[in-house]
Amino acid sequence: MFGVRLPQYRTSSGQFDDLVASQIKRLASAWPQMIQAVQFAVEDVPPLQSIPWQDGSDTTSQSFAAGHGTPARIVLYRMAMQMQVNDRMELQWAIRDELVSRLAELYGRRPEEIDPDWGL
């Protein structure tokens, strides 16, 4: 009934993916080497089984350090993040803060070093 370029076609998951991609692109322009070494993923919900060494508080995102032949990864959980915000602008800020926080965690930096607007 409507074309793929019309706003009605965009699902909430597609819009979320677009917001994540724009934040990654923004961060890549400031920190190309840092971003290039990390894989990013979006899942709908966190896994049911918790990892024994985690406290279970990571409901919006997780980061995984690089391993033997495996690059570092950051996974954002779409539904968990969408449930914590009221509108698209808040979601954009939440995505930014999660990505910056997880990058800081992976690289042993403070989030403010990566993005001075973090947490605002």
C-alpha positions as CSV (number, residue, x, y, z in Angstrom):
1,M,0.0,0.0,0.0
2,F,2.9,2.4,0.7
3,G,6.5,2.6,-0.5
4,V,9.5,1.6,1.5
5,R,10.7,5.2,1.8
6,L,7.6,6.4,3.6
7,P,7.7,6.9,7.4
8,Q,4.9,4.4,8.0
9,Y,7.0,1.6,6.7
10,R,9.7,2.1,9.3
11,T,9.3,-0.3,12.2
12,S,10.3,0.6,15.7
13,S,13.2,-1.8,15.5
14,G,14.3,-0.2,12.2
15,Q,14.1,3.2,13.7
16,F,16.2,2.0,16.7
17,D,18.8,0.5,14.3
18,D,19.0,3.9,12.5
19,L,19.6,5.7,15.8
20,V,22.3,3.3,16.8
21,A,24.0,3.6,13.4
22,S,24.0,7.4,13.5
23,Q,25.5,7.4,17.0
24,I,28.2,4.9,15.9
25,K,29.0,7.1,12.8
26,R,29.2,10.2,15.1
27,L,31.6,8.4,17.5
28,A,33.6,7.0,14.6
29,S,34.3,10.5,13.3
30,A,35.8,11.4,16.6
31,W,37.5,8.1,17.5
32,P,38.0,6.1,14.3
33,Q,40.6,3.6,15.6
34,M,38.5,2.9,18.8
35,I,35.3,2.3,16.9
36,Q,36.9,0.3,14.1
37,A,38.1,-2.4,16.5
38,V,34.6,-3.0,18.0
39,Q,31.6,-4.9,16.6
40,F,28.2,-3.6,17.4
41,A,25.0,-5.5,17.6
42,V,21.3,-5.0,18.6
43,E,19.2,-7.6,20.2
44,D,15.6,-7.3,21.1
45,V,16.0,-8.5,24.7
46,P,18.9,-9.6,27.0
47,P,19.6,-13.3,27.2
48,L,17.6,-15.3,29.7
49,Q,20.5,-17.1,31.2
50,S,22.9,-14.8,33.1
51,I,26.6,-15.3,33.0
52,P,27.8,-16.5,36.5
53,W,30.2,-13.6,37.0
54,Q,27.6,-10.9,36.2
55,D,25.2,-9.4,38.7
56,G,22.3,-9.4,36.3
57,S,22.0,-5.6,36.2
58,D,23.0,-5.3,32.5
59,T,19.5,-5.1,31.0
60,T,20.1,-2.3,28.4
61,S,23.5,-3.3,27.0
62,Q,26.6,-5.4,27.4
63,S,30.1,-5.2,26.4
64,F,32.4,-8.1,25.7
65,A,36.2,-7.7,25.7
66,A,38.2,-9.0,22.8
67,G,39.4,-12.6,23.1
68,H,41.5,-15.0,21.1
69,G,40.6,-14.0,17.6
70,T,37.3,-12.4,18.6
71,P,36.9,-8.6,18.4
72,A,35.4,-6.6,21.3
73,R,31.6,-6.3,21.0
74,I,28.9,-4.1,22.3
75,V,25.3,-5.3,22.3
76,L,22.4,-3.0,22.9
77,Y,19.0,-4.4,24.0
78,R,16.3,-2.6,22.0
79,M,13.2,-3.3,24.0
80,A,14.8,-2.8,27.4
81,M,16.0,0.6,26.2
82,Q,12.7,1.6,24.6
83,M,10.9,0.8,27.8
84,Q,13.0,3.3,29.8
85,V,12.3,6.4,27.6
86,N,9.3,8.5,26.7
87,D,10.2,9.8,23.2
88,R,12.6,9.5,20.3
89,M,14.9,12.2,21.6
90,E,15.3,10.5,25.0
91,L,16.0,7.2,23.1
92,Q,18.7,8.9,21.1
93,W,20.4,10.2,24.2
94,A,20.0,6.8,25.9
95,I,21.7,5.1,23.0
96,R,24.5,7.6,23.0
97,D,25.1,7.2,26.7
98,E,25.0,3.4,26.5
99,L,27.5,3.3,23.6
100,V,29.9,5.8,25.2
101,S,29.6,4.0,28.6
102,R,30.4,0.6,27.1
103,L,33.3,2.0,25.0
104,A,34.8,3.6,28.1
105,E,34.4,0.2,29.9
106,L,36.2,-1.6,27.1
107,Y,39.1,0.8,26.8
108,G,39.5,1.6,30.5
109,R,38.5,5.3,30.1
110,R,36.0,7.6,31.7
111,P,32.9,8.2,29.5
112,E,33.5,12.0,29.6
113,E,36.9,11.4,27.8
114,I,35.1,9.8,24.9
115,D,32.1,12.2,24.8
116,P,32.0,15.3,27.0
117,D,28.2,15.4,26.7
118,W,27.8,11.9,28.2
119,G,25.1,11.8,30.8
120,L,23.7,15.2,30.1
